[in-house]
Amino acid sequence: MNIAYYHKNIDHITEGTREYIEERMSTLENVGDVDKVRVEIDQEKNGMFHVAIHVTGGRHVYHASAENADINACAEEVRGELRKQMTHDKKKNRDLIRRGARSLKKRLTINGDARL
C-alpha cells in the first residue's frame, strides 16, 4: 500500500500521527484491494483539522473526509466511512454475481415445469 501525505497550514506531521493513520488504513486491506492512499490534512484558522482520504483499489476510488479538533479522531471517522463504502461495493458485486447465477440456472432447465 502506497500512502502519500499532503498537508496545508501545518508545518509538519508527527511520526506518531503518521503511524496511527497507516495503522488505520492497513485495516482497510482486509475489506478490499487497496493500492494507493492519498491523505490530505488541513488546519483551519479556528484550530480544527480537516482530513480527506482518497483510496484507490482496483478500479474503484473511495473518498471520505472529516473535521474534528484531533487528527486521530478525524482519521478514525474517515476509516469508518471508507470501510462502509468498500463493504457496500463488495456486497453489491457479490449480489450481482449471485443474481446472474440464478438467472443462468433458470435458463438451463430441461423442462419449463421442472424446478431445480
Z-matrix of the N, CA and C atoms (Angstrom, degrees):
N
C 1 1.447
C 2 1.530 1 107.56
N 3 1.311 2 115.58 1 130.36
C 4 1.450 3 122.80 2 -178.99
C 5 1.527 4 108.57 3 -103.77
N 6 1.331 5 117.78 4 120.43
C 7 1.457 6 122.01 5 -178.49
C 8 1.517 7 109.01 6 -114.31
N 9 1.335 8 116.29 7 125.71
C 10 1.461 9 122.46 8 177.47
C 11 1.528 10 108.19 9 -115.15
N 12 1.330 11 116.39 10 133.32
C 13 1.458 12 122.06 11 -178.61
C 14 1.518 13 109.74 12 -109.06
N 15 1.322 14 115.85 13 135.56
C 16 1.450 15 123.11 14 174.08
C 17 1.518 16 107.02 15 -130.66
N 18 1.324 17 117.05 16 129.91
C 19 1.457 18 118.61 17 -179.36
C 20 1.522 19 109.96 18 -133.91
N 21 1.319 20 114.31 19 147.83
C 22 1.453 21 122.07 20 -176.10
C 23 1.522 22 107.54 21 -132.80
N 24 1.303 23 116.75 22 136.42
C 25 1.471 24 123.82 23 -179.53
C 26 1.526 25 112.11 24 63.24
N 27 1.329 26 117.10 25 21.89
C 28 1.466 27 122.34 26 176.70
C 29 1.524 28 106.65 27 -131.07
N 30 1.347 29 116.22 28 135.39
C 31 1.466 30 119.13 29 179.97
C 32 1.519 31 111.59 30 -68.35
N 33 1.327 32 116.25 31 -48.47
C 34 1.460 33 120.37 32 -179.70
C 35 1.530 34 109.42 33 -156.50
N 36 1.317 35 114.71 34 162.09
C 37 1.460 36 121.68 35 176.24
C 38 1.519 37 106.98 36 -106.73
N 39 1.319 38 117.18 37 130.68
C 40 1.460 39 119.86 38 -177.46
C 41 1.520 40 110.66 39 -69.04
N 42 1.313 41 114.89 40 157.05
C 43 1.466 42 121.02 41 -179.78
C 44 1.528 43 110.74 42 -64.28
N 45 1.316 44 117.18 43 -35.18
C 46 1.466 45 120.71 44 177.97
C 47 1.520 46 112.01 45 -63.58
N 48 1.329 47 116.27 46 -39.42
C 49 1.461 48 120.90 47 177.93
C 50 1.519 49 110.58 48 -65.92
N 51 1.322 50 116.88 49 -42.65
C 52 1.466 51 120.76 50 177.69
C 53 1.525 52 110.99 51 -60.60
N 54 1.328 53 116.84 52 -45.39
C 55 1.465 54 120.68 53 179.86
C 56 1.527 55 110.90 54 -62.68
N 57 1.339 56 116.37 55 -40.35
C 58 1.462 57 120.01 56 -179.27
C 59 1.528 58 110.43 57 -64.51
N 60 1.325 59 116.69 58 -44.44
C 61 1.464 60 120.58 59 179.80
C 62 1.526 61 110.31 60 -64.63
N 63 1.332 62 117.60 61 -42.91
C 64 1.460 63 120.73 62 178.56
C 65 1.523 64 111.55 63 -63.02
N 66 1.327 65 116.67 64 -38.66
C 67 1.469 66 120.87 65 177.65
C 68 1.526 67 110.62 66 -64.20
N 69 1.334 68 117.06 67 -43.33
C 70 1.467 69 121.53 68 179.27
C 71 1.530 70 110.53 69 -64.88
N 72 1.317 71 117.66 70 -41.32
C 73 1.467 72 120.84 71 -178.18
C 74 1.526 73 111.71 72 -73.13
N 75 1.326 74 118.04 73 -27.31
C 76 1.464 75 120.14 74 179.07
C 77 1.526 76 111.29 75 -67.44
N 78 1.333 77 117.68 76 -24.66
C 79 1.462 78 119.90 77 177.68
C 80 1.524 79 111.76 78 -70.61
N 81 1.334 80 117.32 79 -19.47
C 82 1.465 81 120.44 80 178.88
C 83 1.521 82 111.78 81 -73.09
N 84 1.326 83 117.63 82 -20.51
C 85 1.459 84 120.56 83 179.59
C 86 1.527 85 111.26 84 -66.37
N 87 1.335 86 117.73 85 -23.20
C 88 1.460 87 121.13 86 177.35
C 89 1.520 88 111.38 87 -69.91
N 90 1.325 89 117.24 88 -28.30
C 91 1.463 90 121.67 89 -176.40
C 92 1.521 91 111.41 90 -84.76
N 93 1.326 92 116.88 91 -43.03
C 94 1.461 93 119.95 92 -176.67
C 95 1.512 94 111.57 93 -159.75
N 96 1.310 95 114.56 94 -173.52
C 97 1.449 96 121.86 95 -178.53
C 98 1.529 97 109.56 96 -77.80
N 99 1.332 98 117.71 97 126.80
C 100 1.455 99 122.54 98 178.95
C 101 1.523 100 107.88 99 -125.28
N 102 1.345 101 116.05 100 115.77
C 103 1.457 102 120.70 101 179.00
C 104 1.522 103 111.69 102 -98.60
N 105 1.323 104 115.90 103 -56.58
C 106 1.457 105 121.36 104 -176.54
C 107 1.517 106 110.17 105 -126.35
N 108 1.321 107 114.89 106 144.54
C 109 1.459 108 121.20 107 175.96
C 110 1.527 109 107.49 108 -129.65
N 111 1.320 110 116.34 109 129.55
C 112 1.461 111 121.32 110 178.38
C 113 1.527 112 107.36 111 -117.82
N 114 1.334 113 116.49 112 118.25
C 115 1.460 114 122.61 113 -177.15
C 116 1.524 115 108.20 114 -108.93
N 117 1.325 116 116.51 115 121.38
C 118 1.458 117 122.07 116 177.68
C 119 1.523 118 108.32 117 -114.32
N 120 1.328 119 115.72 118 122.60
C 121 1.468 120 121.31 119 -178.73
C 122 1.521 121 107.97 120 -120.23
N 123 1.329 122 115.81 121 130.08
C 124 1.454 123 121.73 122 -178.80
C 125 1.519 124 108.23 123 -134.56
N 126 1.333 125 116.06 124 135.04
C 127 1.457 126 119.87 125 176.01
C 128 1.522 127 107.88 126 -108.75
N 129 1.319 128 115.30 127 125.51
C 130 1.453 129 120.73 128 -179.31
C 131 1.526 130 110.22 129 -85.29
N 132 1.318 131 116.69 130 171.56
C 133 1.461 132 121.34 131 -176.54
C 134 1.525 133 112.88 132 -65.09
N 135 1.321 134 117.33 133 -28.73
C 136 1.459 135 120.33 134 -179.23
C 137 1.531 136 112.55 135 -83.43
N 138 1.333 137 117.90 136 4.22
C 139 1.455 138 121.41 137 177.01
C 140 1.518 139 114.65 138 93.67
N 141 1.318 140 117.69 139 -5.67
C 142 1.459 141 120.91 140 179.26
C 143 1.530 142 109.68 141 -77.75
N 144 1.319 143 114.83 142 147.17
C 145 1.455 144 120.89 143 177.70
C 146 1.523 145 109.01 144 -103.18
N 147 1.320 146 115.24 145 141.30
C 148 1.457 147 122.21 146 175.57
C 149 1.527 148 106.88 147 -119.21
N 150 1.330 149 116.65 148 118.16
C 151 1.461 150 121.80 149 -179.22
C 152 1.524 151 108.83 150 -116.50
N 153 1.327 152 115.66 151 126.21
C 154 1.468 153 121.81 152 176.48
C 155 1.523 154 107.31 153 -123.41
N 156 1.321 155 116.30 154 131.89
C 157 1.463 156 120.92 155 -178.41
C 158 1.527 157 108.91 156 -126.35
N 159 1.337 158 115.44 157 130.37
C 160 1.459 159 123.30 158 176.16
C 161 1.522 160 107.43 159 -111.73
N 162 1.310 161 117.21 160 126.26
C 163 1.466 162 122.16 161 -179.99
C 164 1.524 163 108.01 162 -117.25
N 165 1.328 164 115.80 163 126.69
C 166 1.453 165 121.51 164 176.75
C 167 1.516 166 107.89 165 -110.69
N 168 1.323 167 115.78 166 123.50
C 169 1.455 168 120.78 167 178.97
C 170 1.504 169 110.33 168 -142.98
N 171 1.312 170 116.01 169 115.33
C 172 1.457 171 119.26 170 -177.64
C 173 1.510 172 109.80 171 65.30
N 174 1.318 173 116.29 172 -123.84
C 175 1.458 174 119.52 173 178.15
C 176 1.525 175 112.27 174 -101.21
N 177 1.319 176 117.35 175 3.48
C 178 1.456 177 122.09 176 -177.86
C 179 1.527 178 111.01 177 -99.89
N 180 1.325 179 115.19 178 146.62
C 181 1.459 180 122.26 179 174.12
C 182 1.524 181 106.80 180 -126.84
N 183 1.315 182 115.99 181 124.59
C 184 1.458 183 121.68 182 -179.43
C 185 1.521 184 108.49 183 -114.10
N 186 1.325 185 116.23 184 145.83
C 187 1.459 186 121.48 185 -178.60
C 188 1.523 187 109.04 186 -141.10
N 189 1.329 188 115.10 187 137.76
C 190 1.460 189 120.33 188 174.52
C 191 1.522 190 108.25 189 -151.53
N 192 1.320 191 116.10 190 152.96
C 193 1.459 192 120.40 191 178.25
C 194 1.521 193 109.20 192 -143.82
N 195 1.324 194 114.64 193 157.92
C 196 1.465 195 120.54 194 179.66
C 197 1.520 196 109.01 195 -150.54
N 198 1.322 197 115.29 196 157.51
C 199 1.455 198 121.43 197 179.50
C 200 1.522 199 107.97 198 -132.49
N 201 1.350 200 115.35 199 127.64
C 202 1.457 201 120.48 200 -177.60
C 203 1.521 202 107.85 201 -159.61
N 204 1.333 203 116.76 202 170.14
C 205 1.460 204 121.22 203 178.88
C 206 1.522 205 112.21 204 -79.10
N 207 1.340 206 117.61 205 -14.23
C 208 1.462 207 122.41 206 -178.53
C 209 1.524 208 109.63 207 -122.23
N 210 1.331 209 116.40 208 133.96
C 211 1.462 210 120.67 209 -179.46
C 212 1.526 211 110.82 210 -64.38
N 213 1.327 212 117.48 211 -41.07
C 214 1.460 213 120.93 212 -178.74
C 215 1.528 214 111.88 213 -64.04
N 216 1.328 215 117.19 214 -37.23
C 217 1.464 216 120.59 215 177.15
C 218 1.526 217 110.46 216 -66.09
N 219 1.325 218 116.14 217 -38.44
C 220 1.468 219 120.07 218 176.43
C 221 1.516 220 110.62 219 -62.60
N 222 1.327 221 116.22 220 -44.36
C 223 1.469 222 120.62 221 -179.11
C 224 1.521 223 110.56 222 -61.79
N 225 1.310 224 117.61 223 -38.45
C 226 1.463 225 121.65 224 179.92
C 227 1.532 226 110.74 225 -67.61
N 228 1.328 227 117.39 226 -42.68
C 229 1.460 228 120.73 227 178.24
C 230 1.528 229 111.03 228 -62.49
N 231 1.321 230 115.73 229 -44.24
C 232 1.461 231 120.82 230 -178.32
C 233 1.524 232 110.41 231 -65.73
N 234 1.326 233 117.50 232 -40.76
C 235 1.461 234 120.75 233 178.74
C 236 1.523 235 110.95 234 -59.88
N 237 1.322 236 116.96 235 -42.20
C 238 1.459 237 120.71 236 178.41
C 239 1.519 238 112.05 237 -62.29
N 240 1.320 239 116.58 238 -42.84
C 241 1.463 240 120.22 239 179.62
C 242 1.527 241 111.17 240 -67.14
N 243 1.335 242 117.42 241 -41.92
C 244 1.466 243 120.51 242 178.42
C 245 1.524 244 111.08 243 -64.07
N 246 1.325 245 115.89 244 -41.26
C 247 1.469 246 120.38 245 179.06
C 248 1.527 247 110.24 246 -61.63
N 249 1.336 248 115.98 247 -40.51
C 250 1.461 249 121.05 248 178.86
C 251 1.530 250 110.89 249 -63.43
N 252 1.324 251 117.44 250 -43.57
C 253 1.461 252 121.32 251 178.97
C 254 1.525 253 111.06 252 -64.17
N 255 1.327 254 116.54 253 -42.45
C 256 1.467 255 120.70 254 -177.47
C 257 1.527 256 111.26 255 -67.59
N 258 1.329 257 117.87 256 -41.81
C 259 1.465 258 119.86 257 179.31
C 260 1.528 259 110.64 258 -68.14
N 261 1.330 260 117.25 259 -34.22
C 262 1.462 261 120.41 260 177.64
C 263 1.525 262 110.10 261 -62.21
N 264 1.332 263 117.13 262 -46.13
C 265 1.466 264 120.08 263 178.96
C 266 1.522 265 111.78 264 -65.46
N 267 1.324 266 115.99 265 -37.60
C 268 1.465 267 120.17 266 179.83
C 269 1.530 268 110.61 267 -64.81
N 270 1.334 269 116.87 268 -44.24
C 271 1.466 270 120.84 269 178.74
C 272 1.517 271 111.26 270 -67.02
N 273 1.329 272 116.55 271 -39.69
C 274 1.464 273 120.23 272 179.82
C 275 1.524 274 110.45 273 -62.34
N 276 1.326 275 117.05 274 -43.53
C 277 1.460 276 121.19 275 178.91
C 278 1.532 277 110.89 276 -63.46
N 279 1.321 278 116.34 277 -43.82
C 280 1.462 279 120.54 278 179.19
C 281 1.523 280 111.17 279 -62.55
N 282 1.327 281 117.21 280 -42.00
C 283 1.465 282 120.82 281 179.63
C 284 1.519 283 111.69 282 -65.11
N 285 1.327 284 117.46 283 -38.82
C 286 1.466 285 120.09 284 178.68
C 287 1.525 286 111.21 285 -65.82
N 288 1.322 287 116.58 286 -38.57
C 289 1.466 288 120.14 287 178.01
C 290 1.524 289 110.16 288 -65.13
N 291 1.320 290 117.15 289 -44.35
C 292 1.466 291 120.53 290 179.19
C 293 1.525 292 111.60 291 -64.34
N 294 1.330 293 116.71 292 -39.72
C 295 1.459 294 119.97 293 179.53
C 296 1.527 295 110.87 294 -64.70
N 297 1.319 296 116.16 295 -39.84
C 298 1.457 297 119.94 296 176.78
C 299 1.513 298 112.05 297 -64.99
N 300 1.340 299 116.54 298 -38.67
C 301 1.466 300 120.17 299 178.71
C 302 1.523 301 110.85 300 -65.77
N 303 1.329 302 117.56 301 -40.00
C 304 1.468 303 120.64 302 177.79
C 305 1.531 304 110.57 303 -63.40
N 306 1.318 305 115.67 304 -43.01
C 307 1.461 306 120.23 305 179.77
C 308 1.524 307 110.67 306 -62.44
N 309 1.310 308 116.57 307 -42.72
C 310 1.460 309 120.98 308 179.15
C 311 1.524 310 110.97 309 -64.89
N 312 1.325 311 117.03 310 -39.66
C 313 1.458 312 121.22 311 179.66
C 314 1.532 313 110.72 312 -64.49
N 315 1.321 314 117.29 313 -38.95
C 316 1.469 315 120.65 314 178.88
C 317 1.523 316 111.21 315 -66.39
N 318 1.317 317 117.19 316 -34.12
C 319 1.458 318 120.66 317 -179.81
C 320 1.524 319 112.52 318 -74.61
N 321 1.305 320 116.82 319 -21.99
C 322 1.462 321 121.37 320 -176.79
C 323 1.521 322 113.12 321 -89.57
N 324 1.313 323 119.52 322 9.36
C 325 1.444 324 121.10 323 -179.21
C 326 1.529 325 110.73 324 -68.03
N 327 1.300 326 115.61 325 147.69
C 328 1.467 327 121.92 326 -178.14
C 329 1.525 328 109.42 327 -74.10
N 330 1.317 329 115.46 328 -45.26
C 331 1.449 330 121.95 329 -178.31
C 332 1.523 331 108.00 330 -126.41
N 333 1.298 332 117.69 331 145.69
C 334 1.455 333 120.90 332 -179.45
C 335 1.519 334 112.81 333 -63.05
N 336 1.331 335 117.24 334 -29.19
C 337 1.470 336 120.97 335 179.22
C 338 1.509 337 112.65 336 -84.25
N 339 1.320 338 118.73 337 -15.07
C 340 1.471 339 122.19 338 -178.80
C 341 1.520 340 109.52 339 -76.98
N 342 1.327 341 113.99 340 145.48
C 343 1.465 342 120.09 341 176.59
C 344 1.510 343 108.91 342 -125.03
N 345 1.305 344 115.82 343 135.94
C 346 1.467 345 120.16 344 178.38
C 347 1.493 346 111.58 345 -104.67
